[in-house]
């Protein structure tokens, strides 16, 4: 039986990693783009949504590199 | 006929569109203003629920030591989910999620397979309601697993504030983690399944409608119609593959999310 090892390193992490990276990127853009959009509406400006998207992407990249870059 | 008859100008060819997924109401039920009407999709859903129940009930009603027939098939399904998904992704602690994951796998698979089953030919998961509800179930499950395994505060702290980072960066990262864990995960889970089934169903519809149209057009298109028909049959096999694959992906990602909630990130 393949499951007889006591504490096997759980695999299936490859697919998880791919989806997690895509999810993090989308979430970064959504979260900070959303914050930028709300600030735009509040302050009456128009550029903060773009700034937010860029900030979110940067944050998502930072998170991905921190989490998966080392391994 | 005086006008030249162009093949595509012939009346009667309607390319299938997203309207393929809309069905008229059969029984109209409204409870407190909530539409609980029954249409073909709902009937099919009842049927699939009954089918999943029946497969397990009759498969394991009189279990024999040496499995035979339906018991054999159902044991392979349970074994597959147990070994390839629960043990593989979550580990030993994953065994108690085998019932949920097996039911999820069977239900999604049979709902998908409806798309290529005569005389139904409709994938249940091509309507948003089912993928959405199942994704919400998985979301609630992994949140409650996280809370029960790590405690309320610890789970949300570990999720929203990934450890091992300088604190100012949390201002940047916490909104991202909030959205990615609790919104993007279930939404992508649902949309991945929905979009695959809609696309597959539309491709099949277009191919079969077009094959029928070309075969009956009685000109050079008839020759191509034969090719299209052969290709349509191949597409059915492909759709069967997609049905299994998407059920597997949905189940394994649910398991991955559960596994992620069980242990704090390192």
HADDOCK unambig.tbl for C-alpha pairs under 7 A between the chains (distance, minus, plus):
assign (segid A and resid 3 and name CA) (segid B and resid 87 and name CA) 6.96 0.50 0.50
assign (segid A and resid 10 and name CA) (segid B and resid 88 and name CA) 5.51 0.50 0.50
assign (segid A and resid 10 and name CA) (segid B and resid 89 and name CA) 5.12 0.50 0.50
assign (segid A and resid 10 and name CA) (segid B and resid 90 and name CA) 6.41 0.50 0.50
assign (segid A and resid 10 and name CA) (segid B and resid 91 and name CA) 6.18 0.50 0.50
assign (segid A and resid 11 and name CA) (segid B and resid 88 and name CA) 5.88 0.50 0.50
assign (segid A and resid 11 and name CA) (segid B and resid 89 and name CA) 5.75 0.50 0.50
assign (segid A and resid 12 and name CA) (segid B and resid 88 and name CA) 6.77 0.50 0.50
assign (segid A and resid 12 and name CA) (segid B and resid 89 and name CA) 5.66 0.50 0.50
assign (segid A and resid 16 and name CA) (segid B and resid 253 and name CA) 7.00 0.50 0.50
assign (segid A and resid 16 and name CA) (segid B and resid 256 and name CA) 6.76 0.50 0.50
assign (segid A and resid 23 and name CA) (segid B and resid 180 and name CA) 5.88 0.50 0.50
assign (segid A and resid 23 and name CA) (segid B and resid 184 and name CA) 6.14 0.50 0.50
assign (segid A and resid 23 and name CA) (segid B and resid 185 and name CA) 6.95 0.50 0.50
assign (segid A and resid 24 and name CA) (segid B and resid 180 and name CA) 5.61 0.50 0.50
assign (segid A and resid 27 and name CA) (segid B and resid 176 and name CA) 5.40 0.50 0.50
assign (segid A and resid 27 and name CA) (segid B and resid 179 and name CA) 5.39 0.50 0.50
assign (segid A and resid 27 and name CA) (segid B and resid 180 and name CA) 4.75 0.50 0.50
assign (segid A and resid 27 and name CA) (segid B and resid 184 and name CA) 6.40 0.50 0.50
assign (segid A and resid 28 and name CA) (segid B and resid 176 and name CA) 4.81 0.50 0.50
assign (segid A and resid 31 and name CA) (segid B and resid 175 and name CA) 5.79 0.50 0.50
assign (segid A and resid 31 and name CA) (segid B and resid 176 and name CA) 5.60 0.50 0.50
assign (segid A and resid 31 and name CA) (segid B and resid 179 and name CA) 6.30 0.50 0.50
assign (segid A and resid 59 and name CA) (segid B and resid 172 and name CA) 6.10 0.50 0.50
assign (segid A and resid 59 and name CA) (segid B and resid 173 and name CA) 6.11 0.50 0.50
